[in-house]
Amino acid sequence: MASLSKRGGGGGAEGMLASFSRSSVASYGREAVTMGKKLLRSTGKAAWITGTTFLVPLIIEMDREQQLNDIELQQQALLGPAPPAK
């Protein structure tokens, strides 16, 4: 047991983990994860802006079309059916 602790084998897992977390590879990994999160957040915002930019005019146009259909139905109800074409 004494020989293991002298070589660092007894508590080596914690020591290796601590040295790895201080390494440049771990630093680059943390930086990549942070950049990935920022990219996903900004991509989500851009998708929301794009989606709403295209959907709002579509919804307005569909509402106008529905209003025109309602007016035509009201006119047909008041005036009766159109005369047959000759």
C-alpha positions as CSV (number, residue, x, y, z in Angstrom):
1,M,0.0,0.0,0.0
2,A,2.8,2.4,0.8
3,S,4.4,1.8,-2.5
4,L,1.1,2.7,-4.3
5,S,0.7,6.0,-2.5
6,K,4.3,6.9,-3.2
7,R,3.8,6.4,-7.0
8,G,0.5,8.2,-6.9
9,G,-1.5,5.0,-7.6
10,G,-3.7,5.1,-4.5
11,G,-5.3,8.6,-5.1
12,G,-4.3,8.8,-8.7
13,A,-7.8,9.0,-10.2
14,E,-8.5,12.3,-8.5
15,G,-5.0,13.6,-9.4
16,M,-5.4,12.6,-13.0
17,L,-8.8,14.2,-13.2
18,A,-7.6,17.4,-11.6
19,S,-4.6,17.6,-13.9
20,F,-6.8,16.9,-16.9
21,S,-9.4,19.6,-15.9
22,R,-6.5,22.1,-15.8
23,S,-5.1,21.0,-19.2
24,S,-5.4,23.0,-22.4
25,V,-7.5,20.2,-24.0
26,A,-10.2,20.6,-21.3
27,S,-10.0,24.4,-21.7
28,Y,-10.6,24.1,-25.4
29,G,-13.5,21.6,-24.8
30,R,-15.2,24.0,-22.3
31,E,-14.7,26.9,-24.8
32,A,-16.2,24.7,-27.6
33,V,-19.2,23.8,-25.4
34,T,-19.8,27.5,-24.6
35,M,-19.6,28.5,-28.2
36,G,-22.0,25.7,-29.2
37,K,-24.5,26.9,-26.6
38,K,-24.3,30.4,-27.9
39,L,-24.6,29.2,-31.5
40,L,-27.7,27.2,-30.7
41,R,-29.3,30.1,-28.8
42,S,-28.7,32.6,-31.7
43,T,-29.8,30.0,-34.3
44,G,-33.1,29.6,-32.3
45,K,-33.6,33.3,-32.2
46,A,-33.0,33.7,-35.9
47,A,-35.4,30.8,-36.7
48,W,-38.1,32.5,-34.6
49,I,-37.6,35.9,-36.3
50,T,-37.6,34.3,-39.7
51,G,-40.7,32.1,-39.0
52,T,-42.7,34.9,-37.6
53,T,-41.7,37.3,-40.4
54,F,-43.1,34.9,-42.9
55,L,-46.1,33.6,-40.9
56,V,-47.7,37.0,-40.0
57,P,-48.3,38.1,-43.6
58,L,-49.6,34.7,-44.4
59,I,-52.1,34.8,-41.6
60,I,-53.2,38.3,-42.6
61,E,-53.7,37.2,-46.2
62,M,-55.7,34.1,-45.1
63,D,-57.9,36.3,-42.9
64,R,-58.6,38.7,-45.9
65,E,-59.5,35.7,-48.1
66,Q,-61.9,34.4,-45.4
67,Q,-63.5,37.9,-45.2
68,L,-64.0,38.0,-49.0
69,N,-65.6,34.5,-48.9
70,D,-67.9,35.6,-46.1
71,I,-68.9,38.7,-48.1
72,E,-69.6,36.7,-51.2
73,L,-71.8,34.2,-49.2
74,Q,-73.7,37.2,-47.7
75,Q,-74.3,38.6,-51.2
76,Q,-75.5,35.3,-52.5
77,A,-77.9,35.0,-49.6
78,L,-79.3,38.5,-50.2
79,L,-79.4,38.5,-54.0
80,G,-80.1,34.9,-54.6
81,P,-78.2,32.6,-56.9
82,A,-76.6,33.9,-60.1
83,P,-78.7,33.5,-63.3
84,P,-77.7,30.5,-65.4
85,A,-75.2,31.3,-68.2
86,K,-76.5,31.2,-71.7
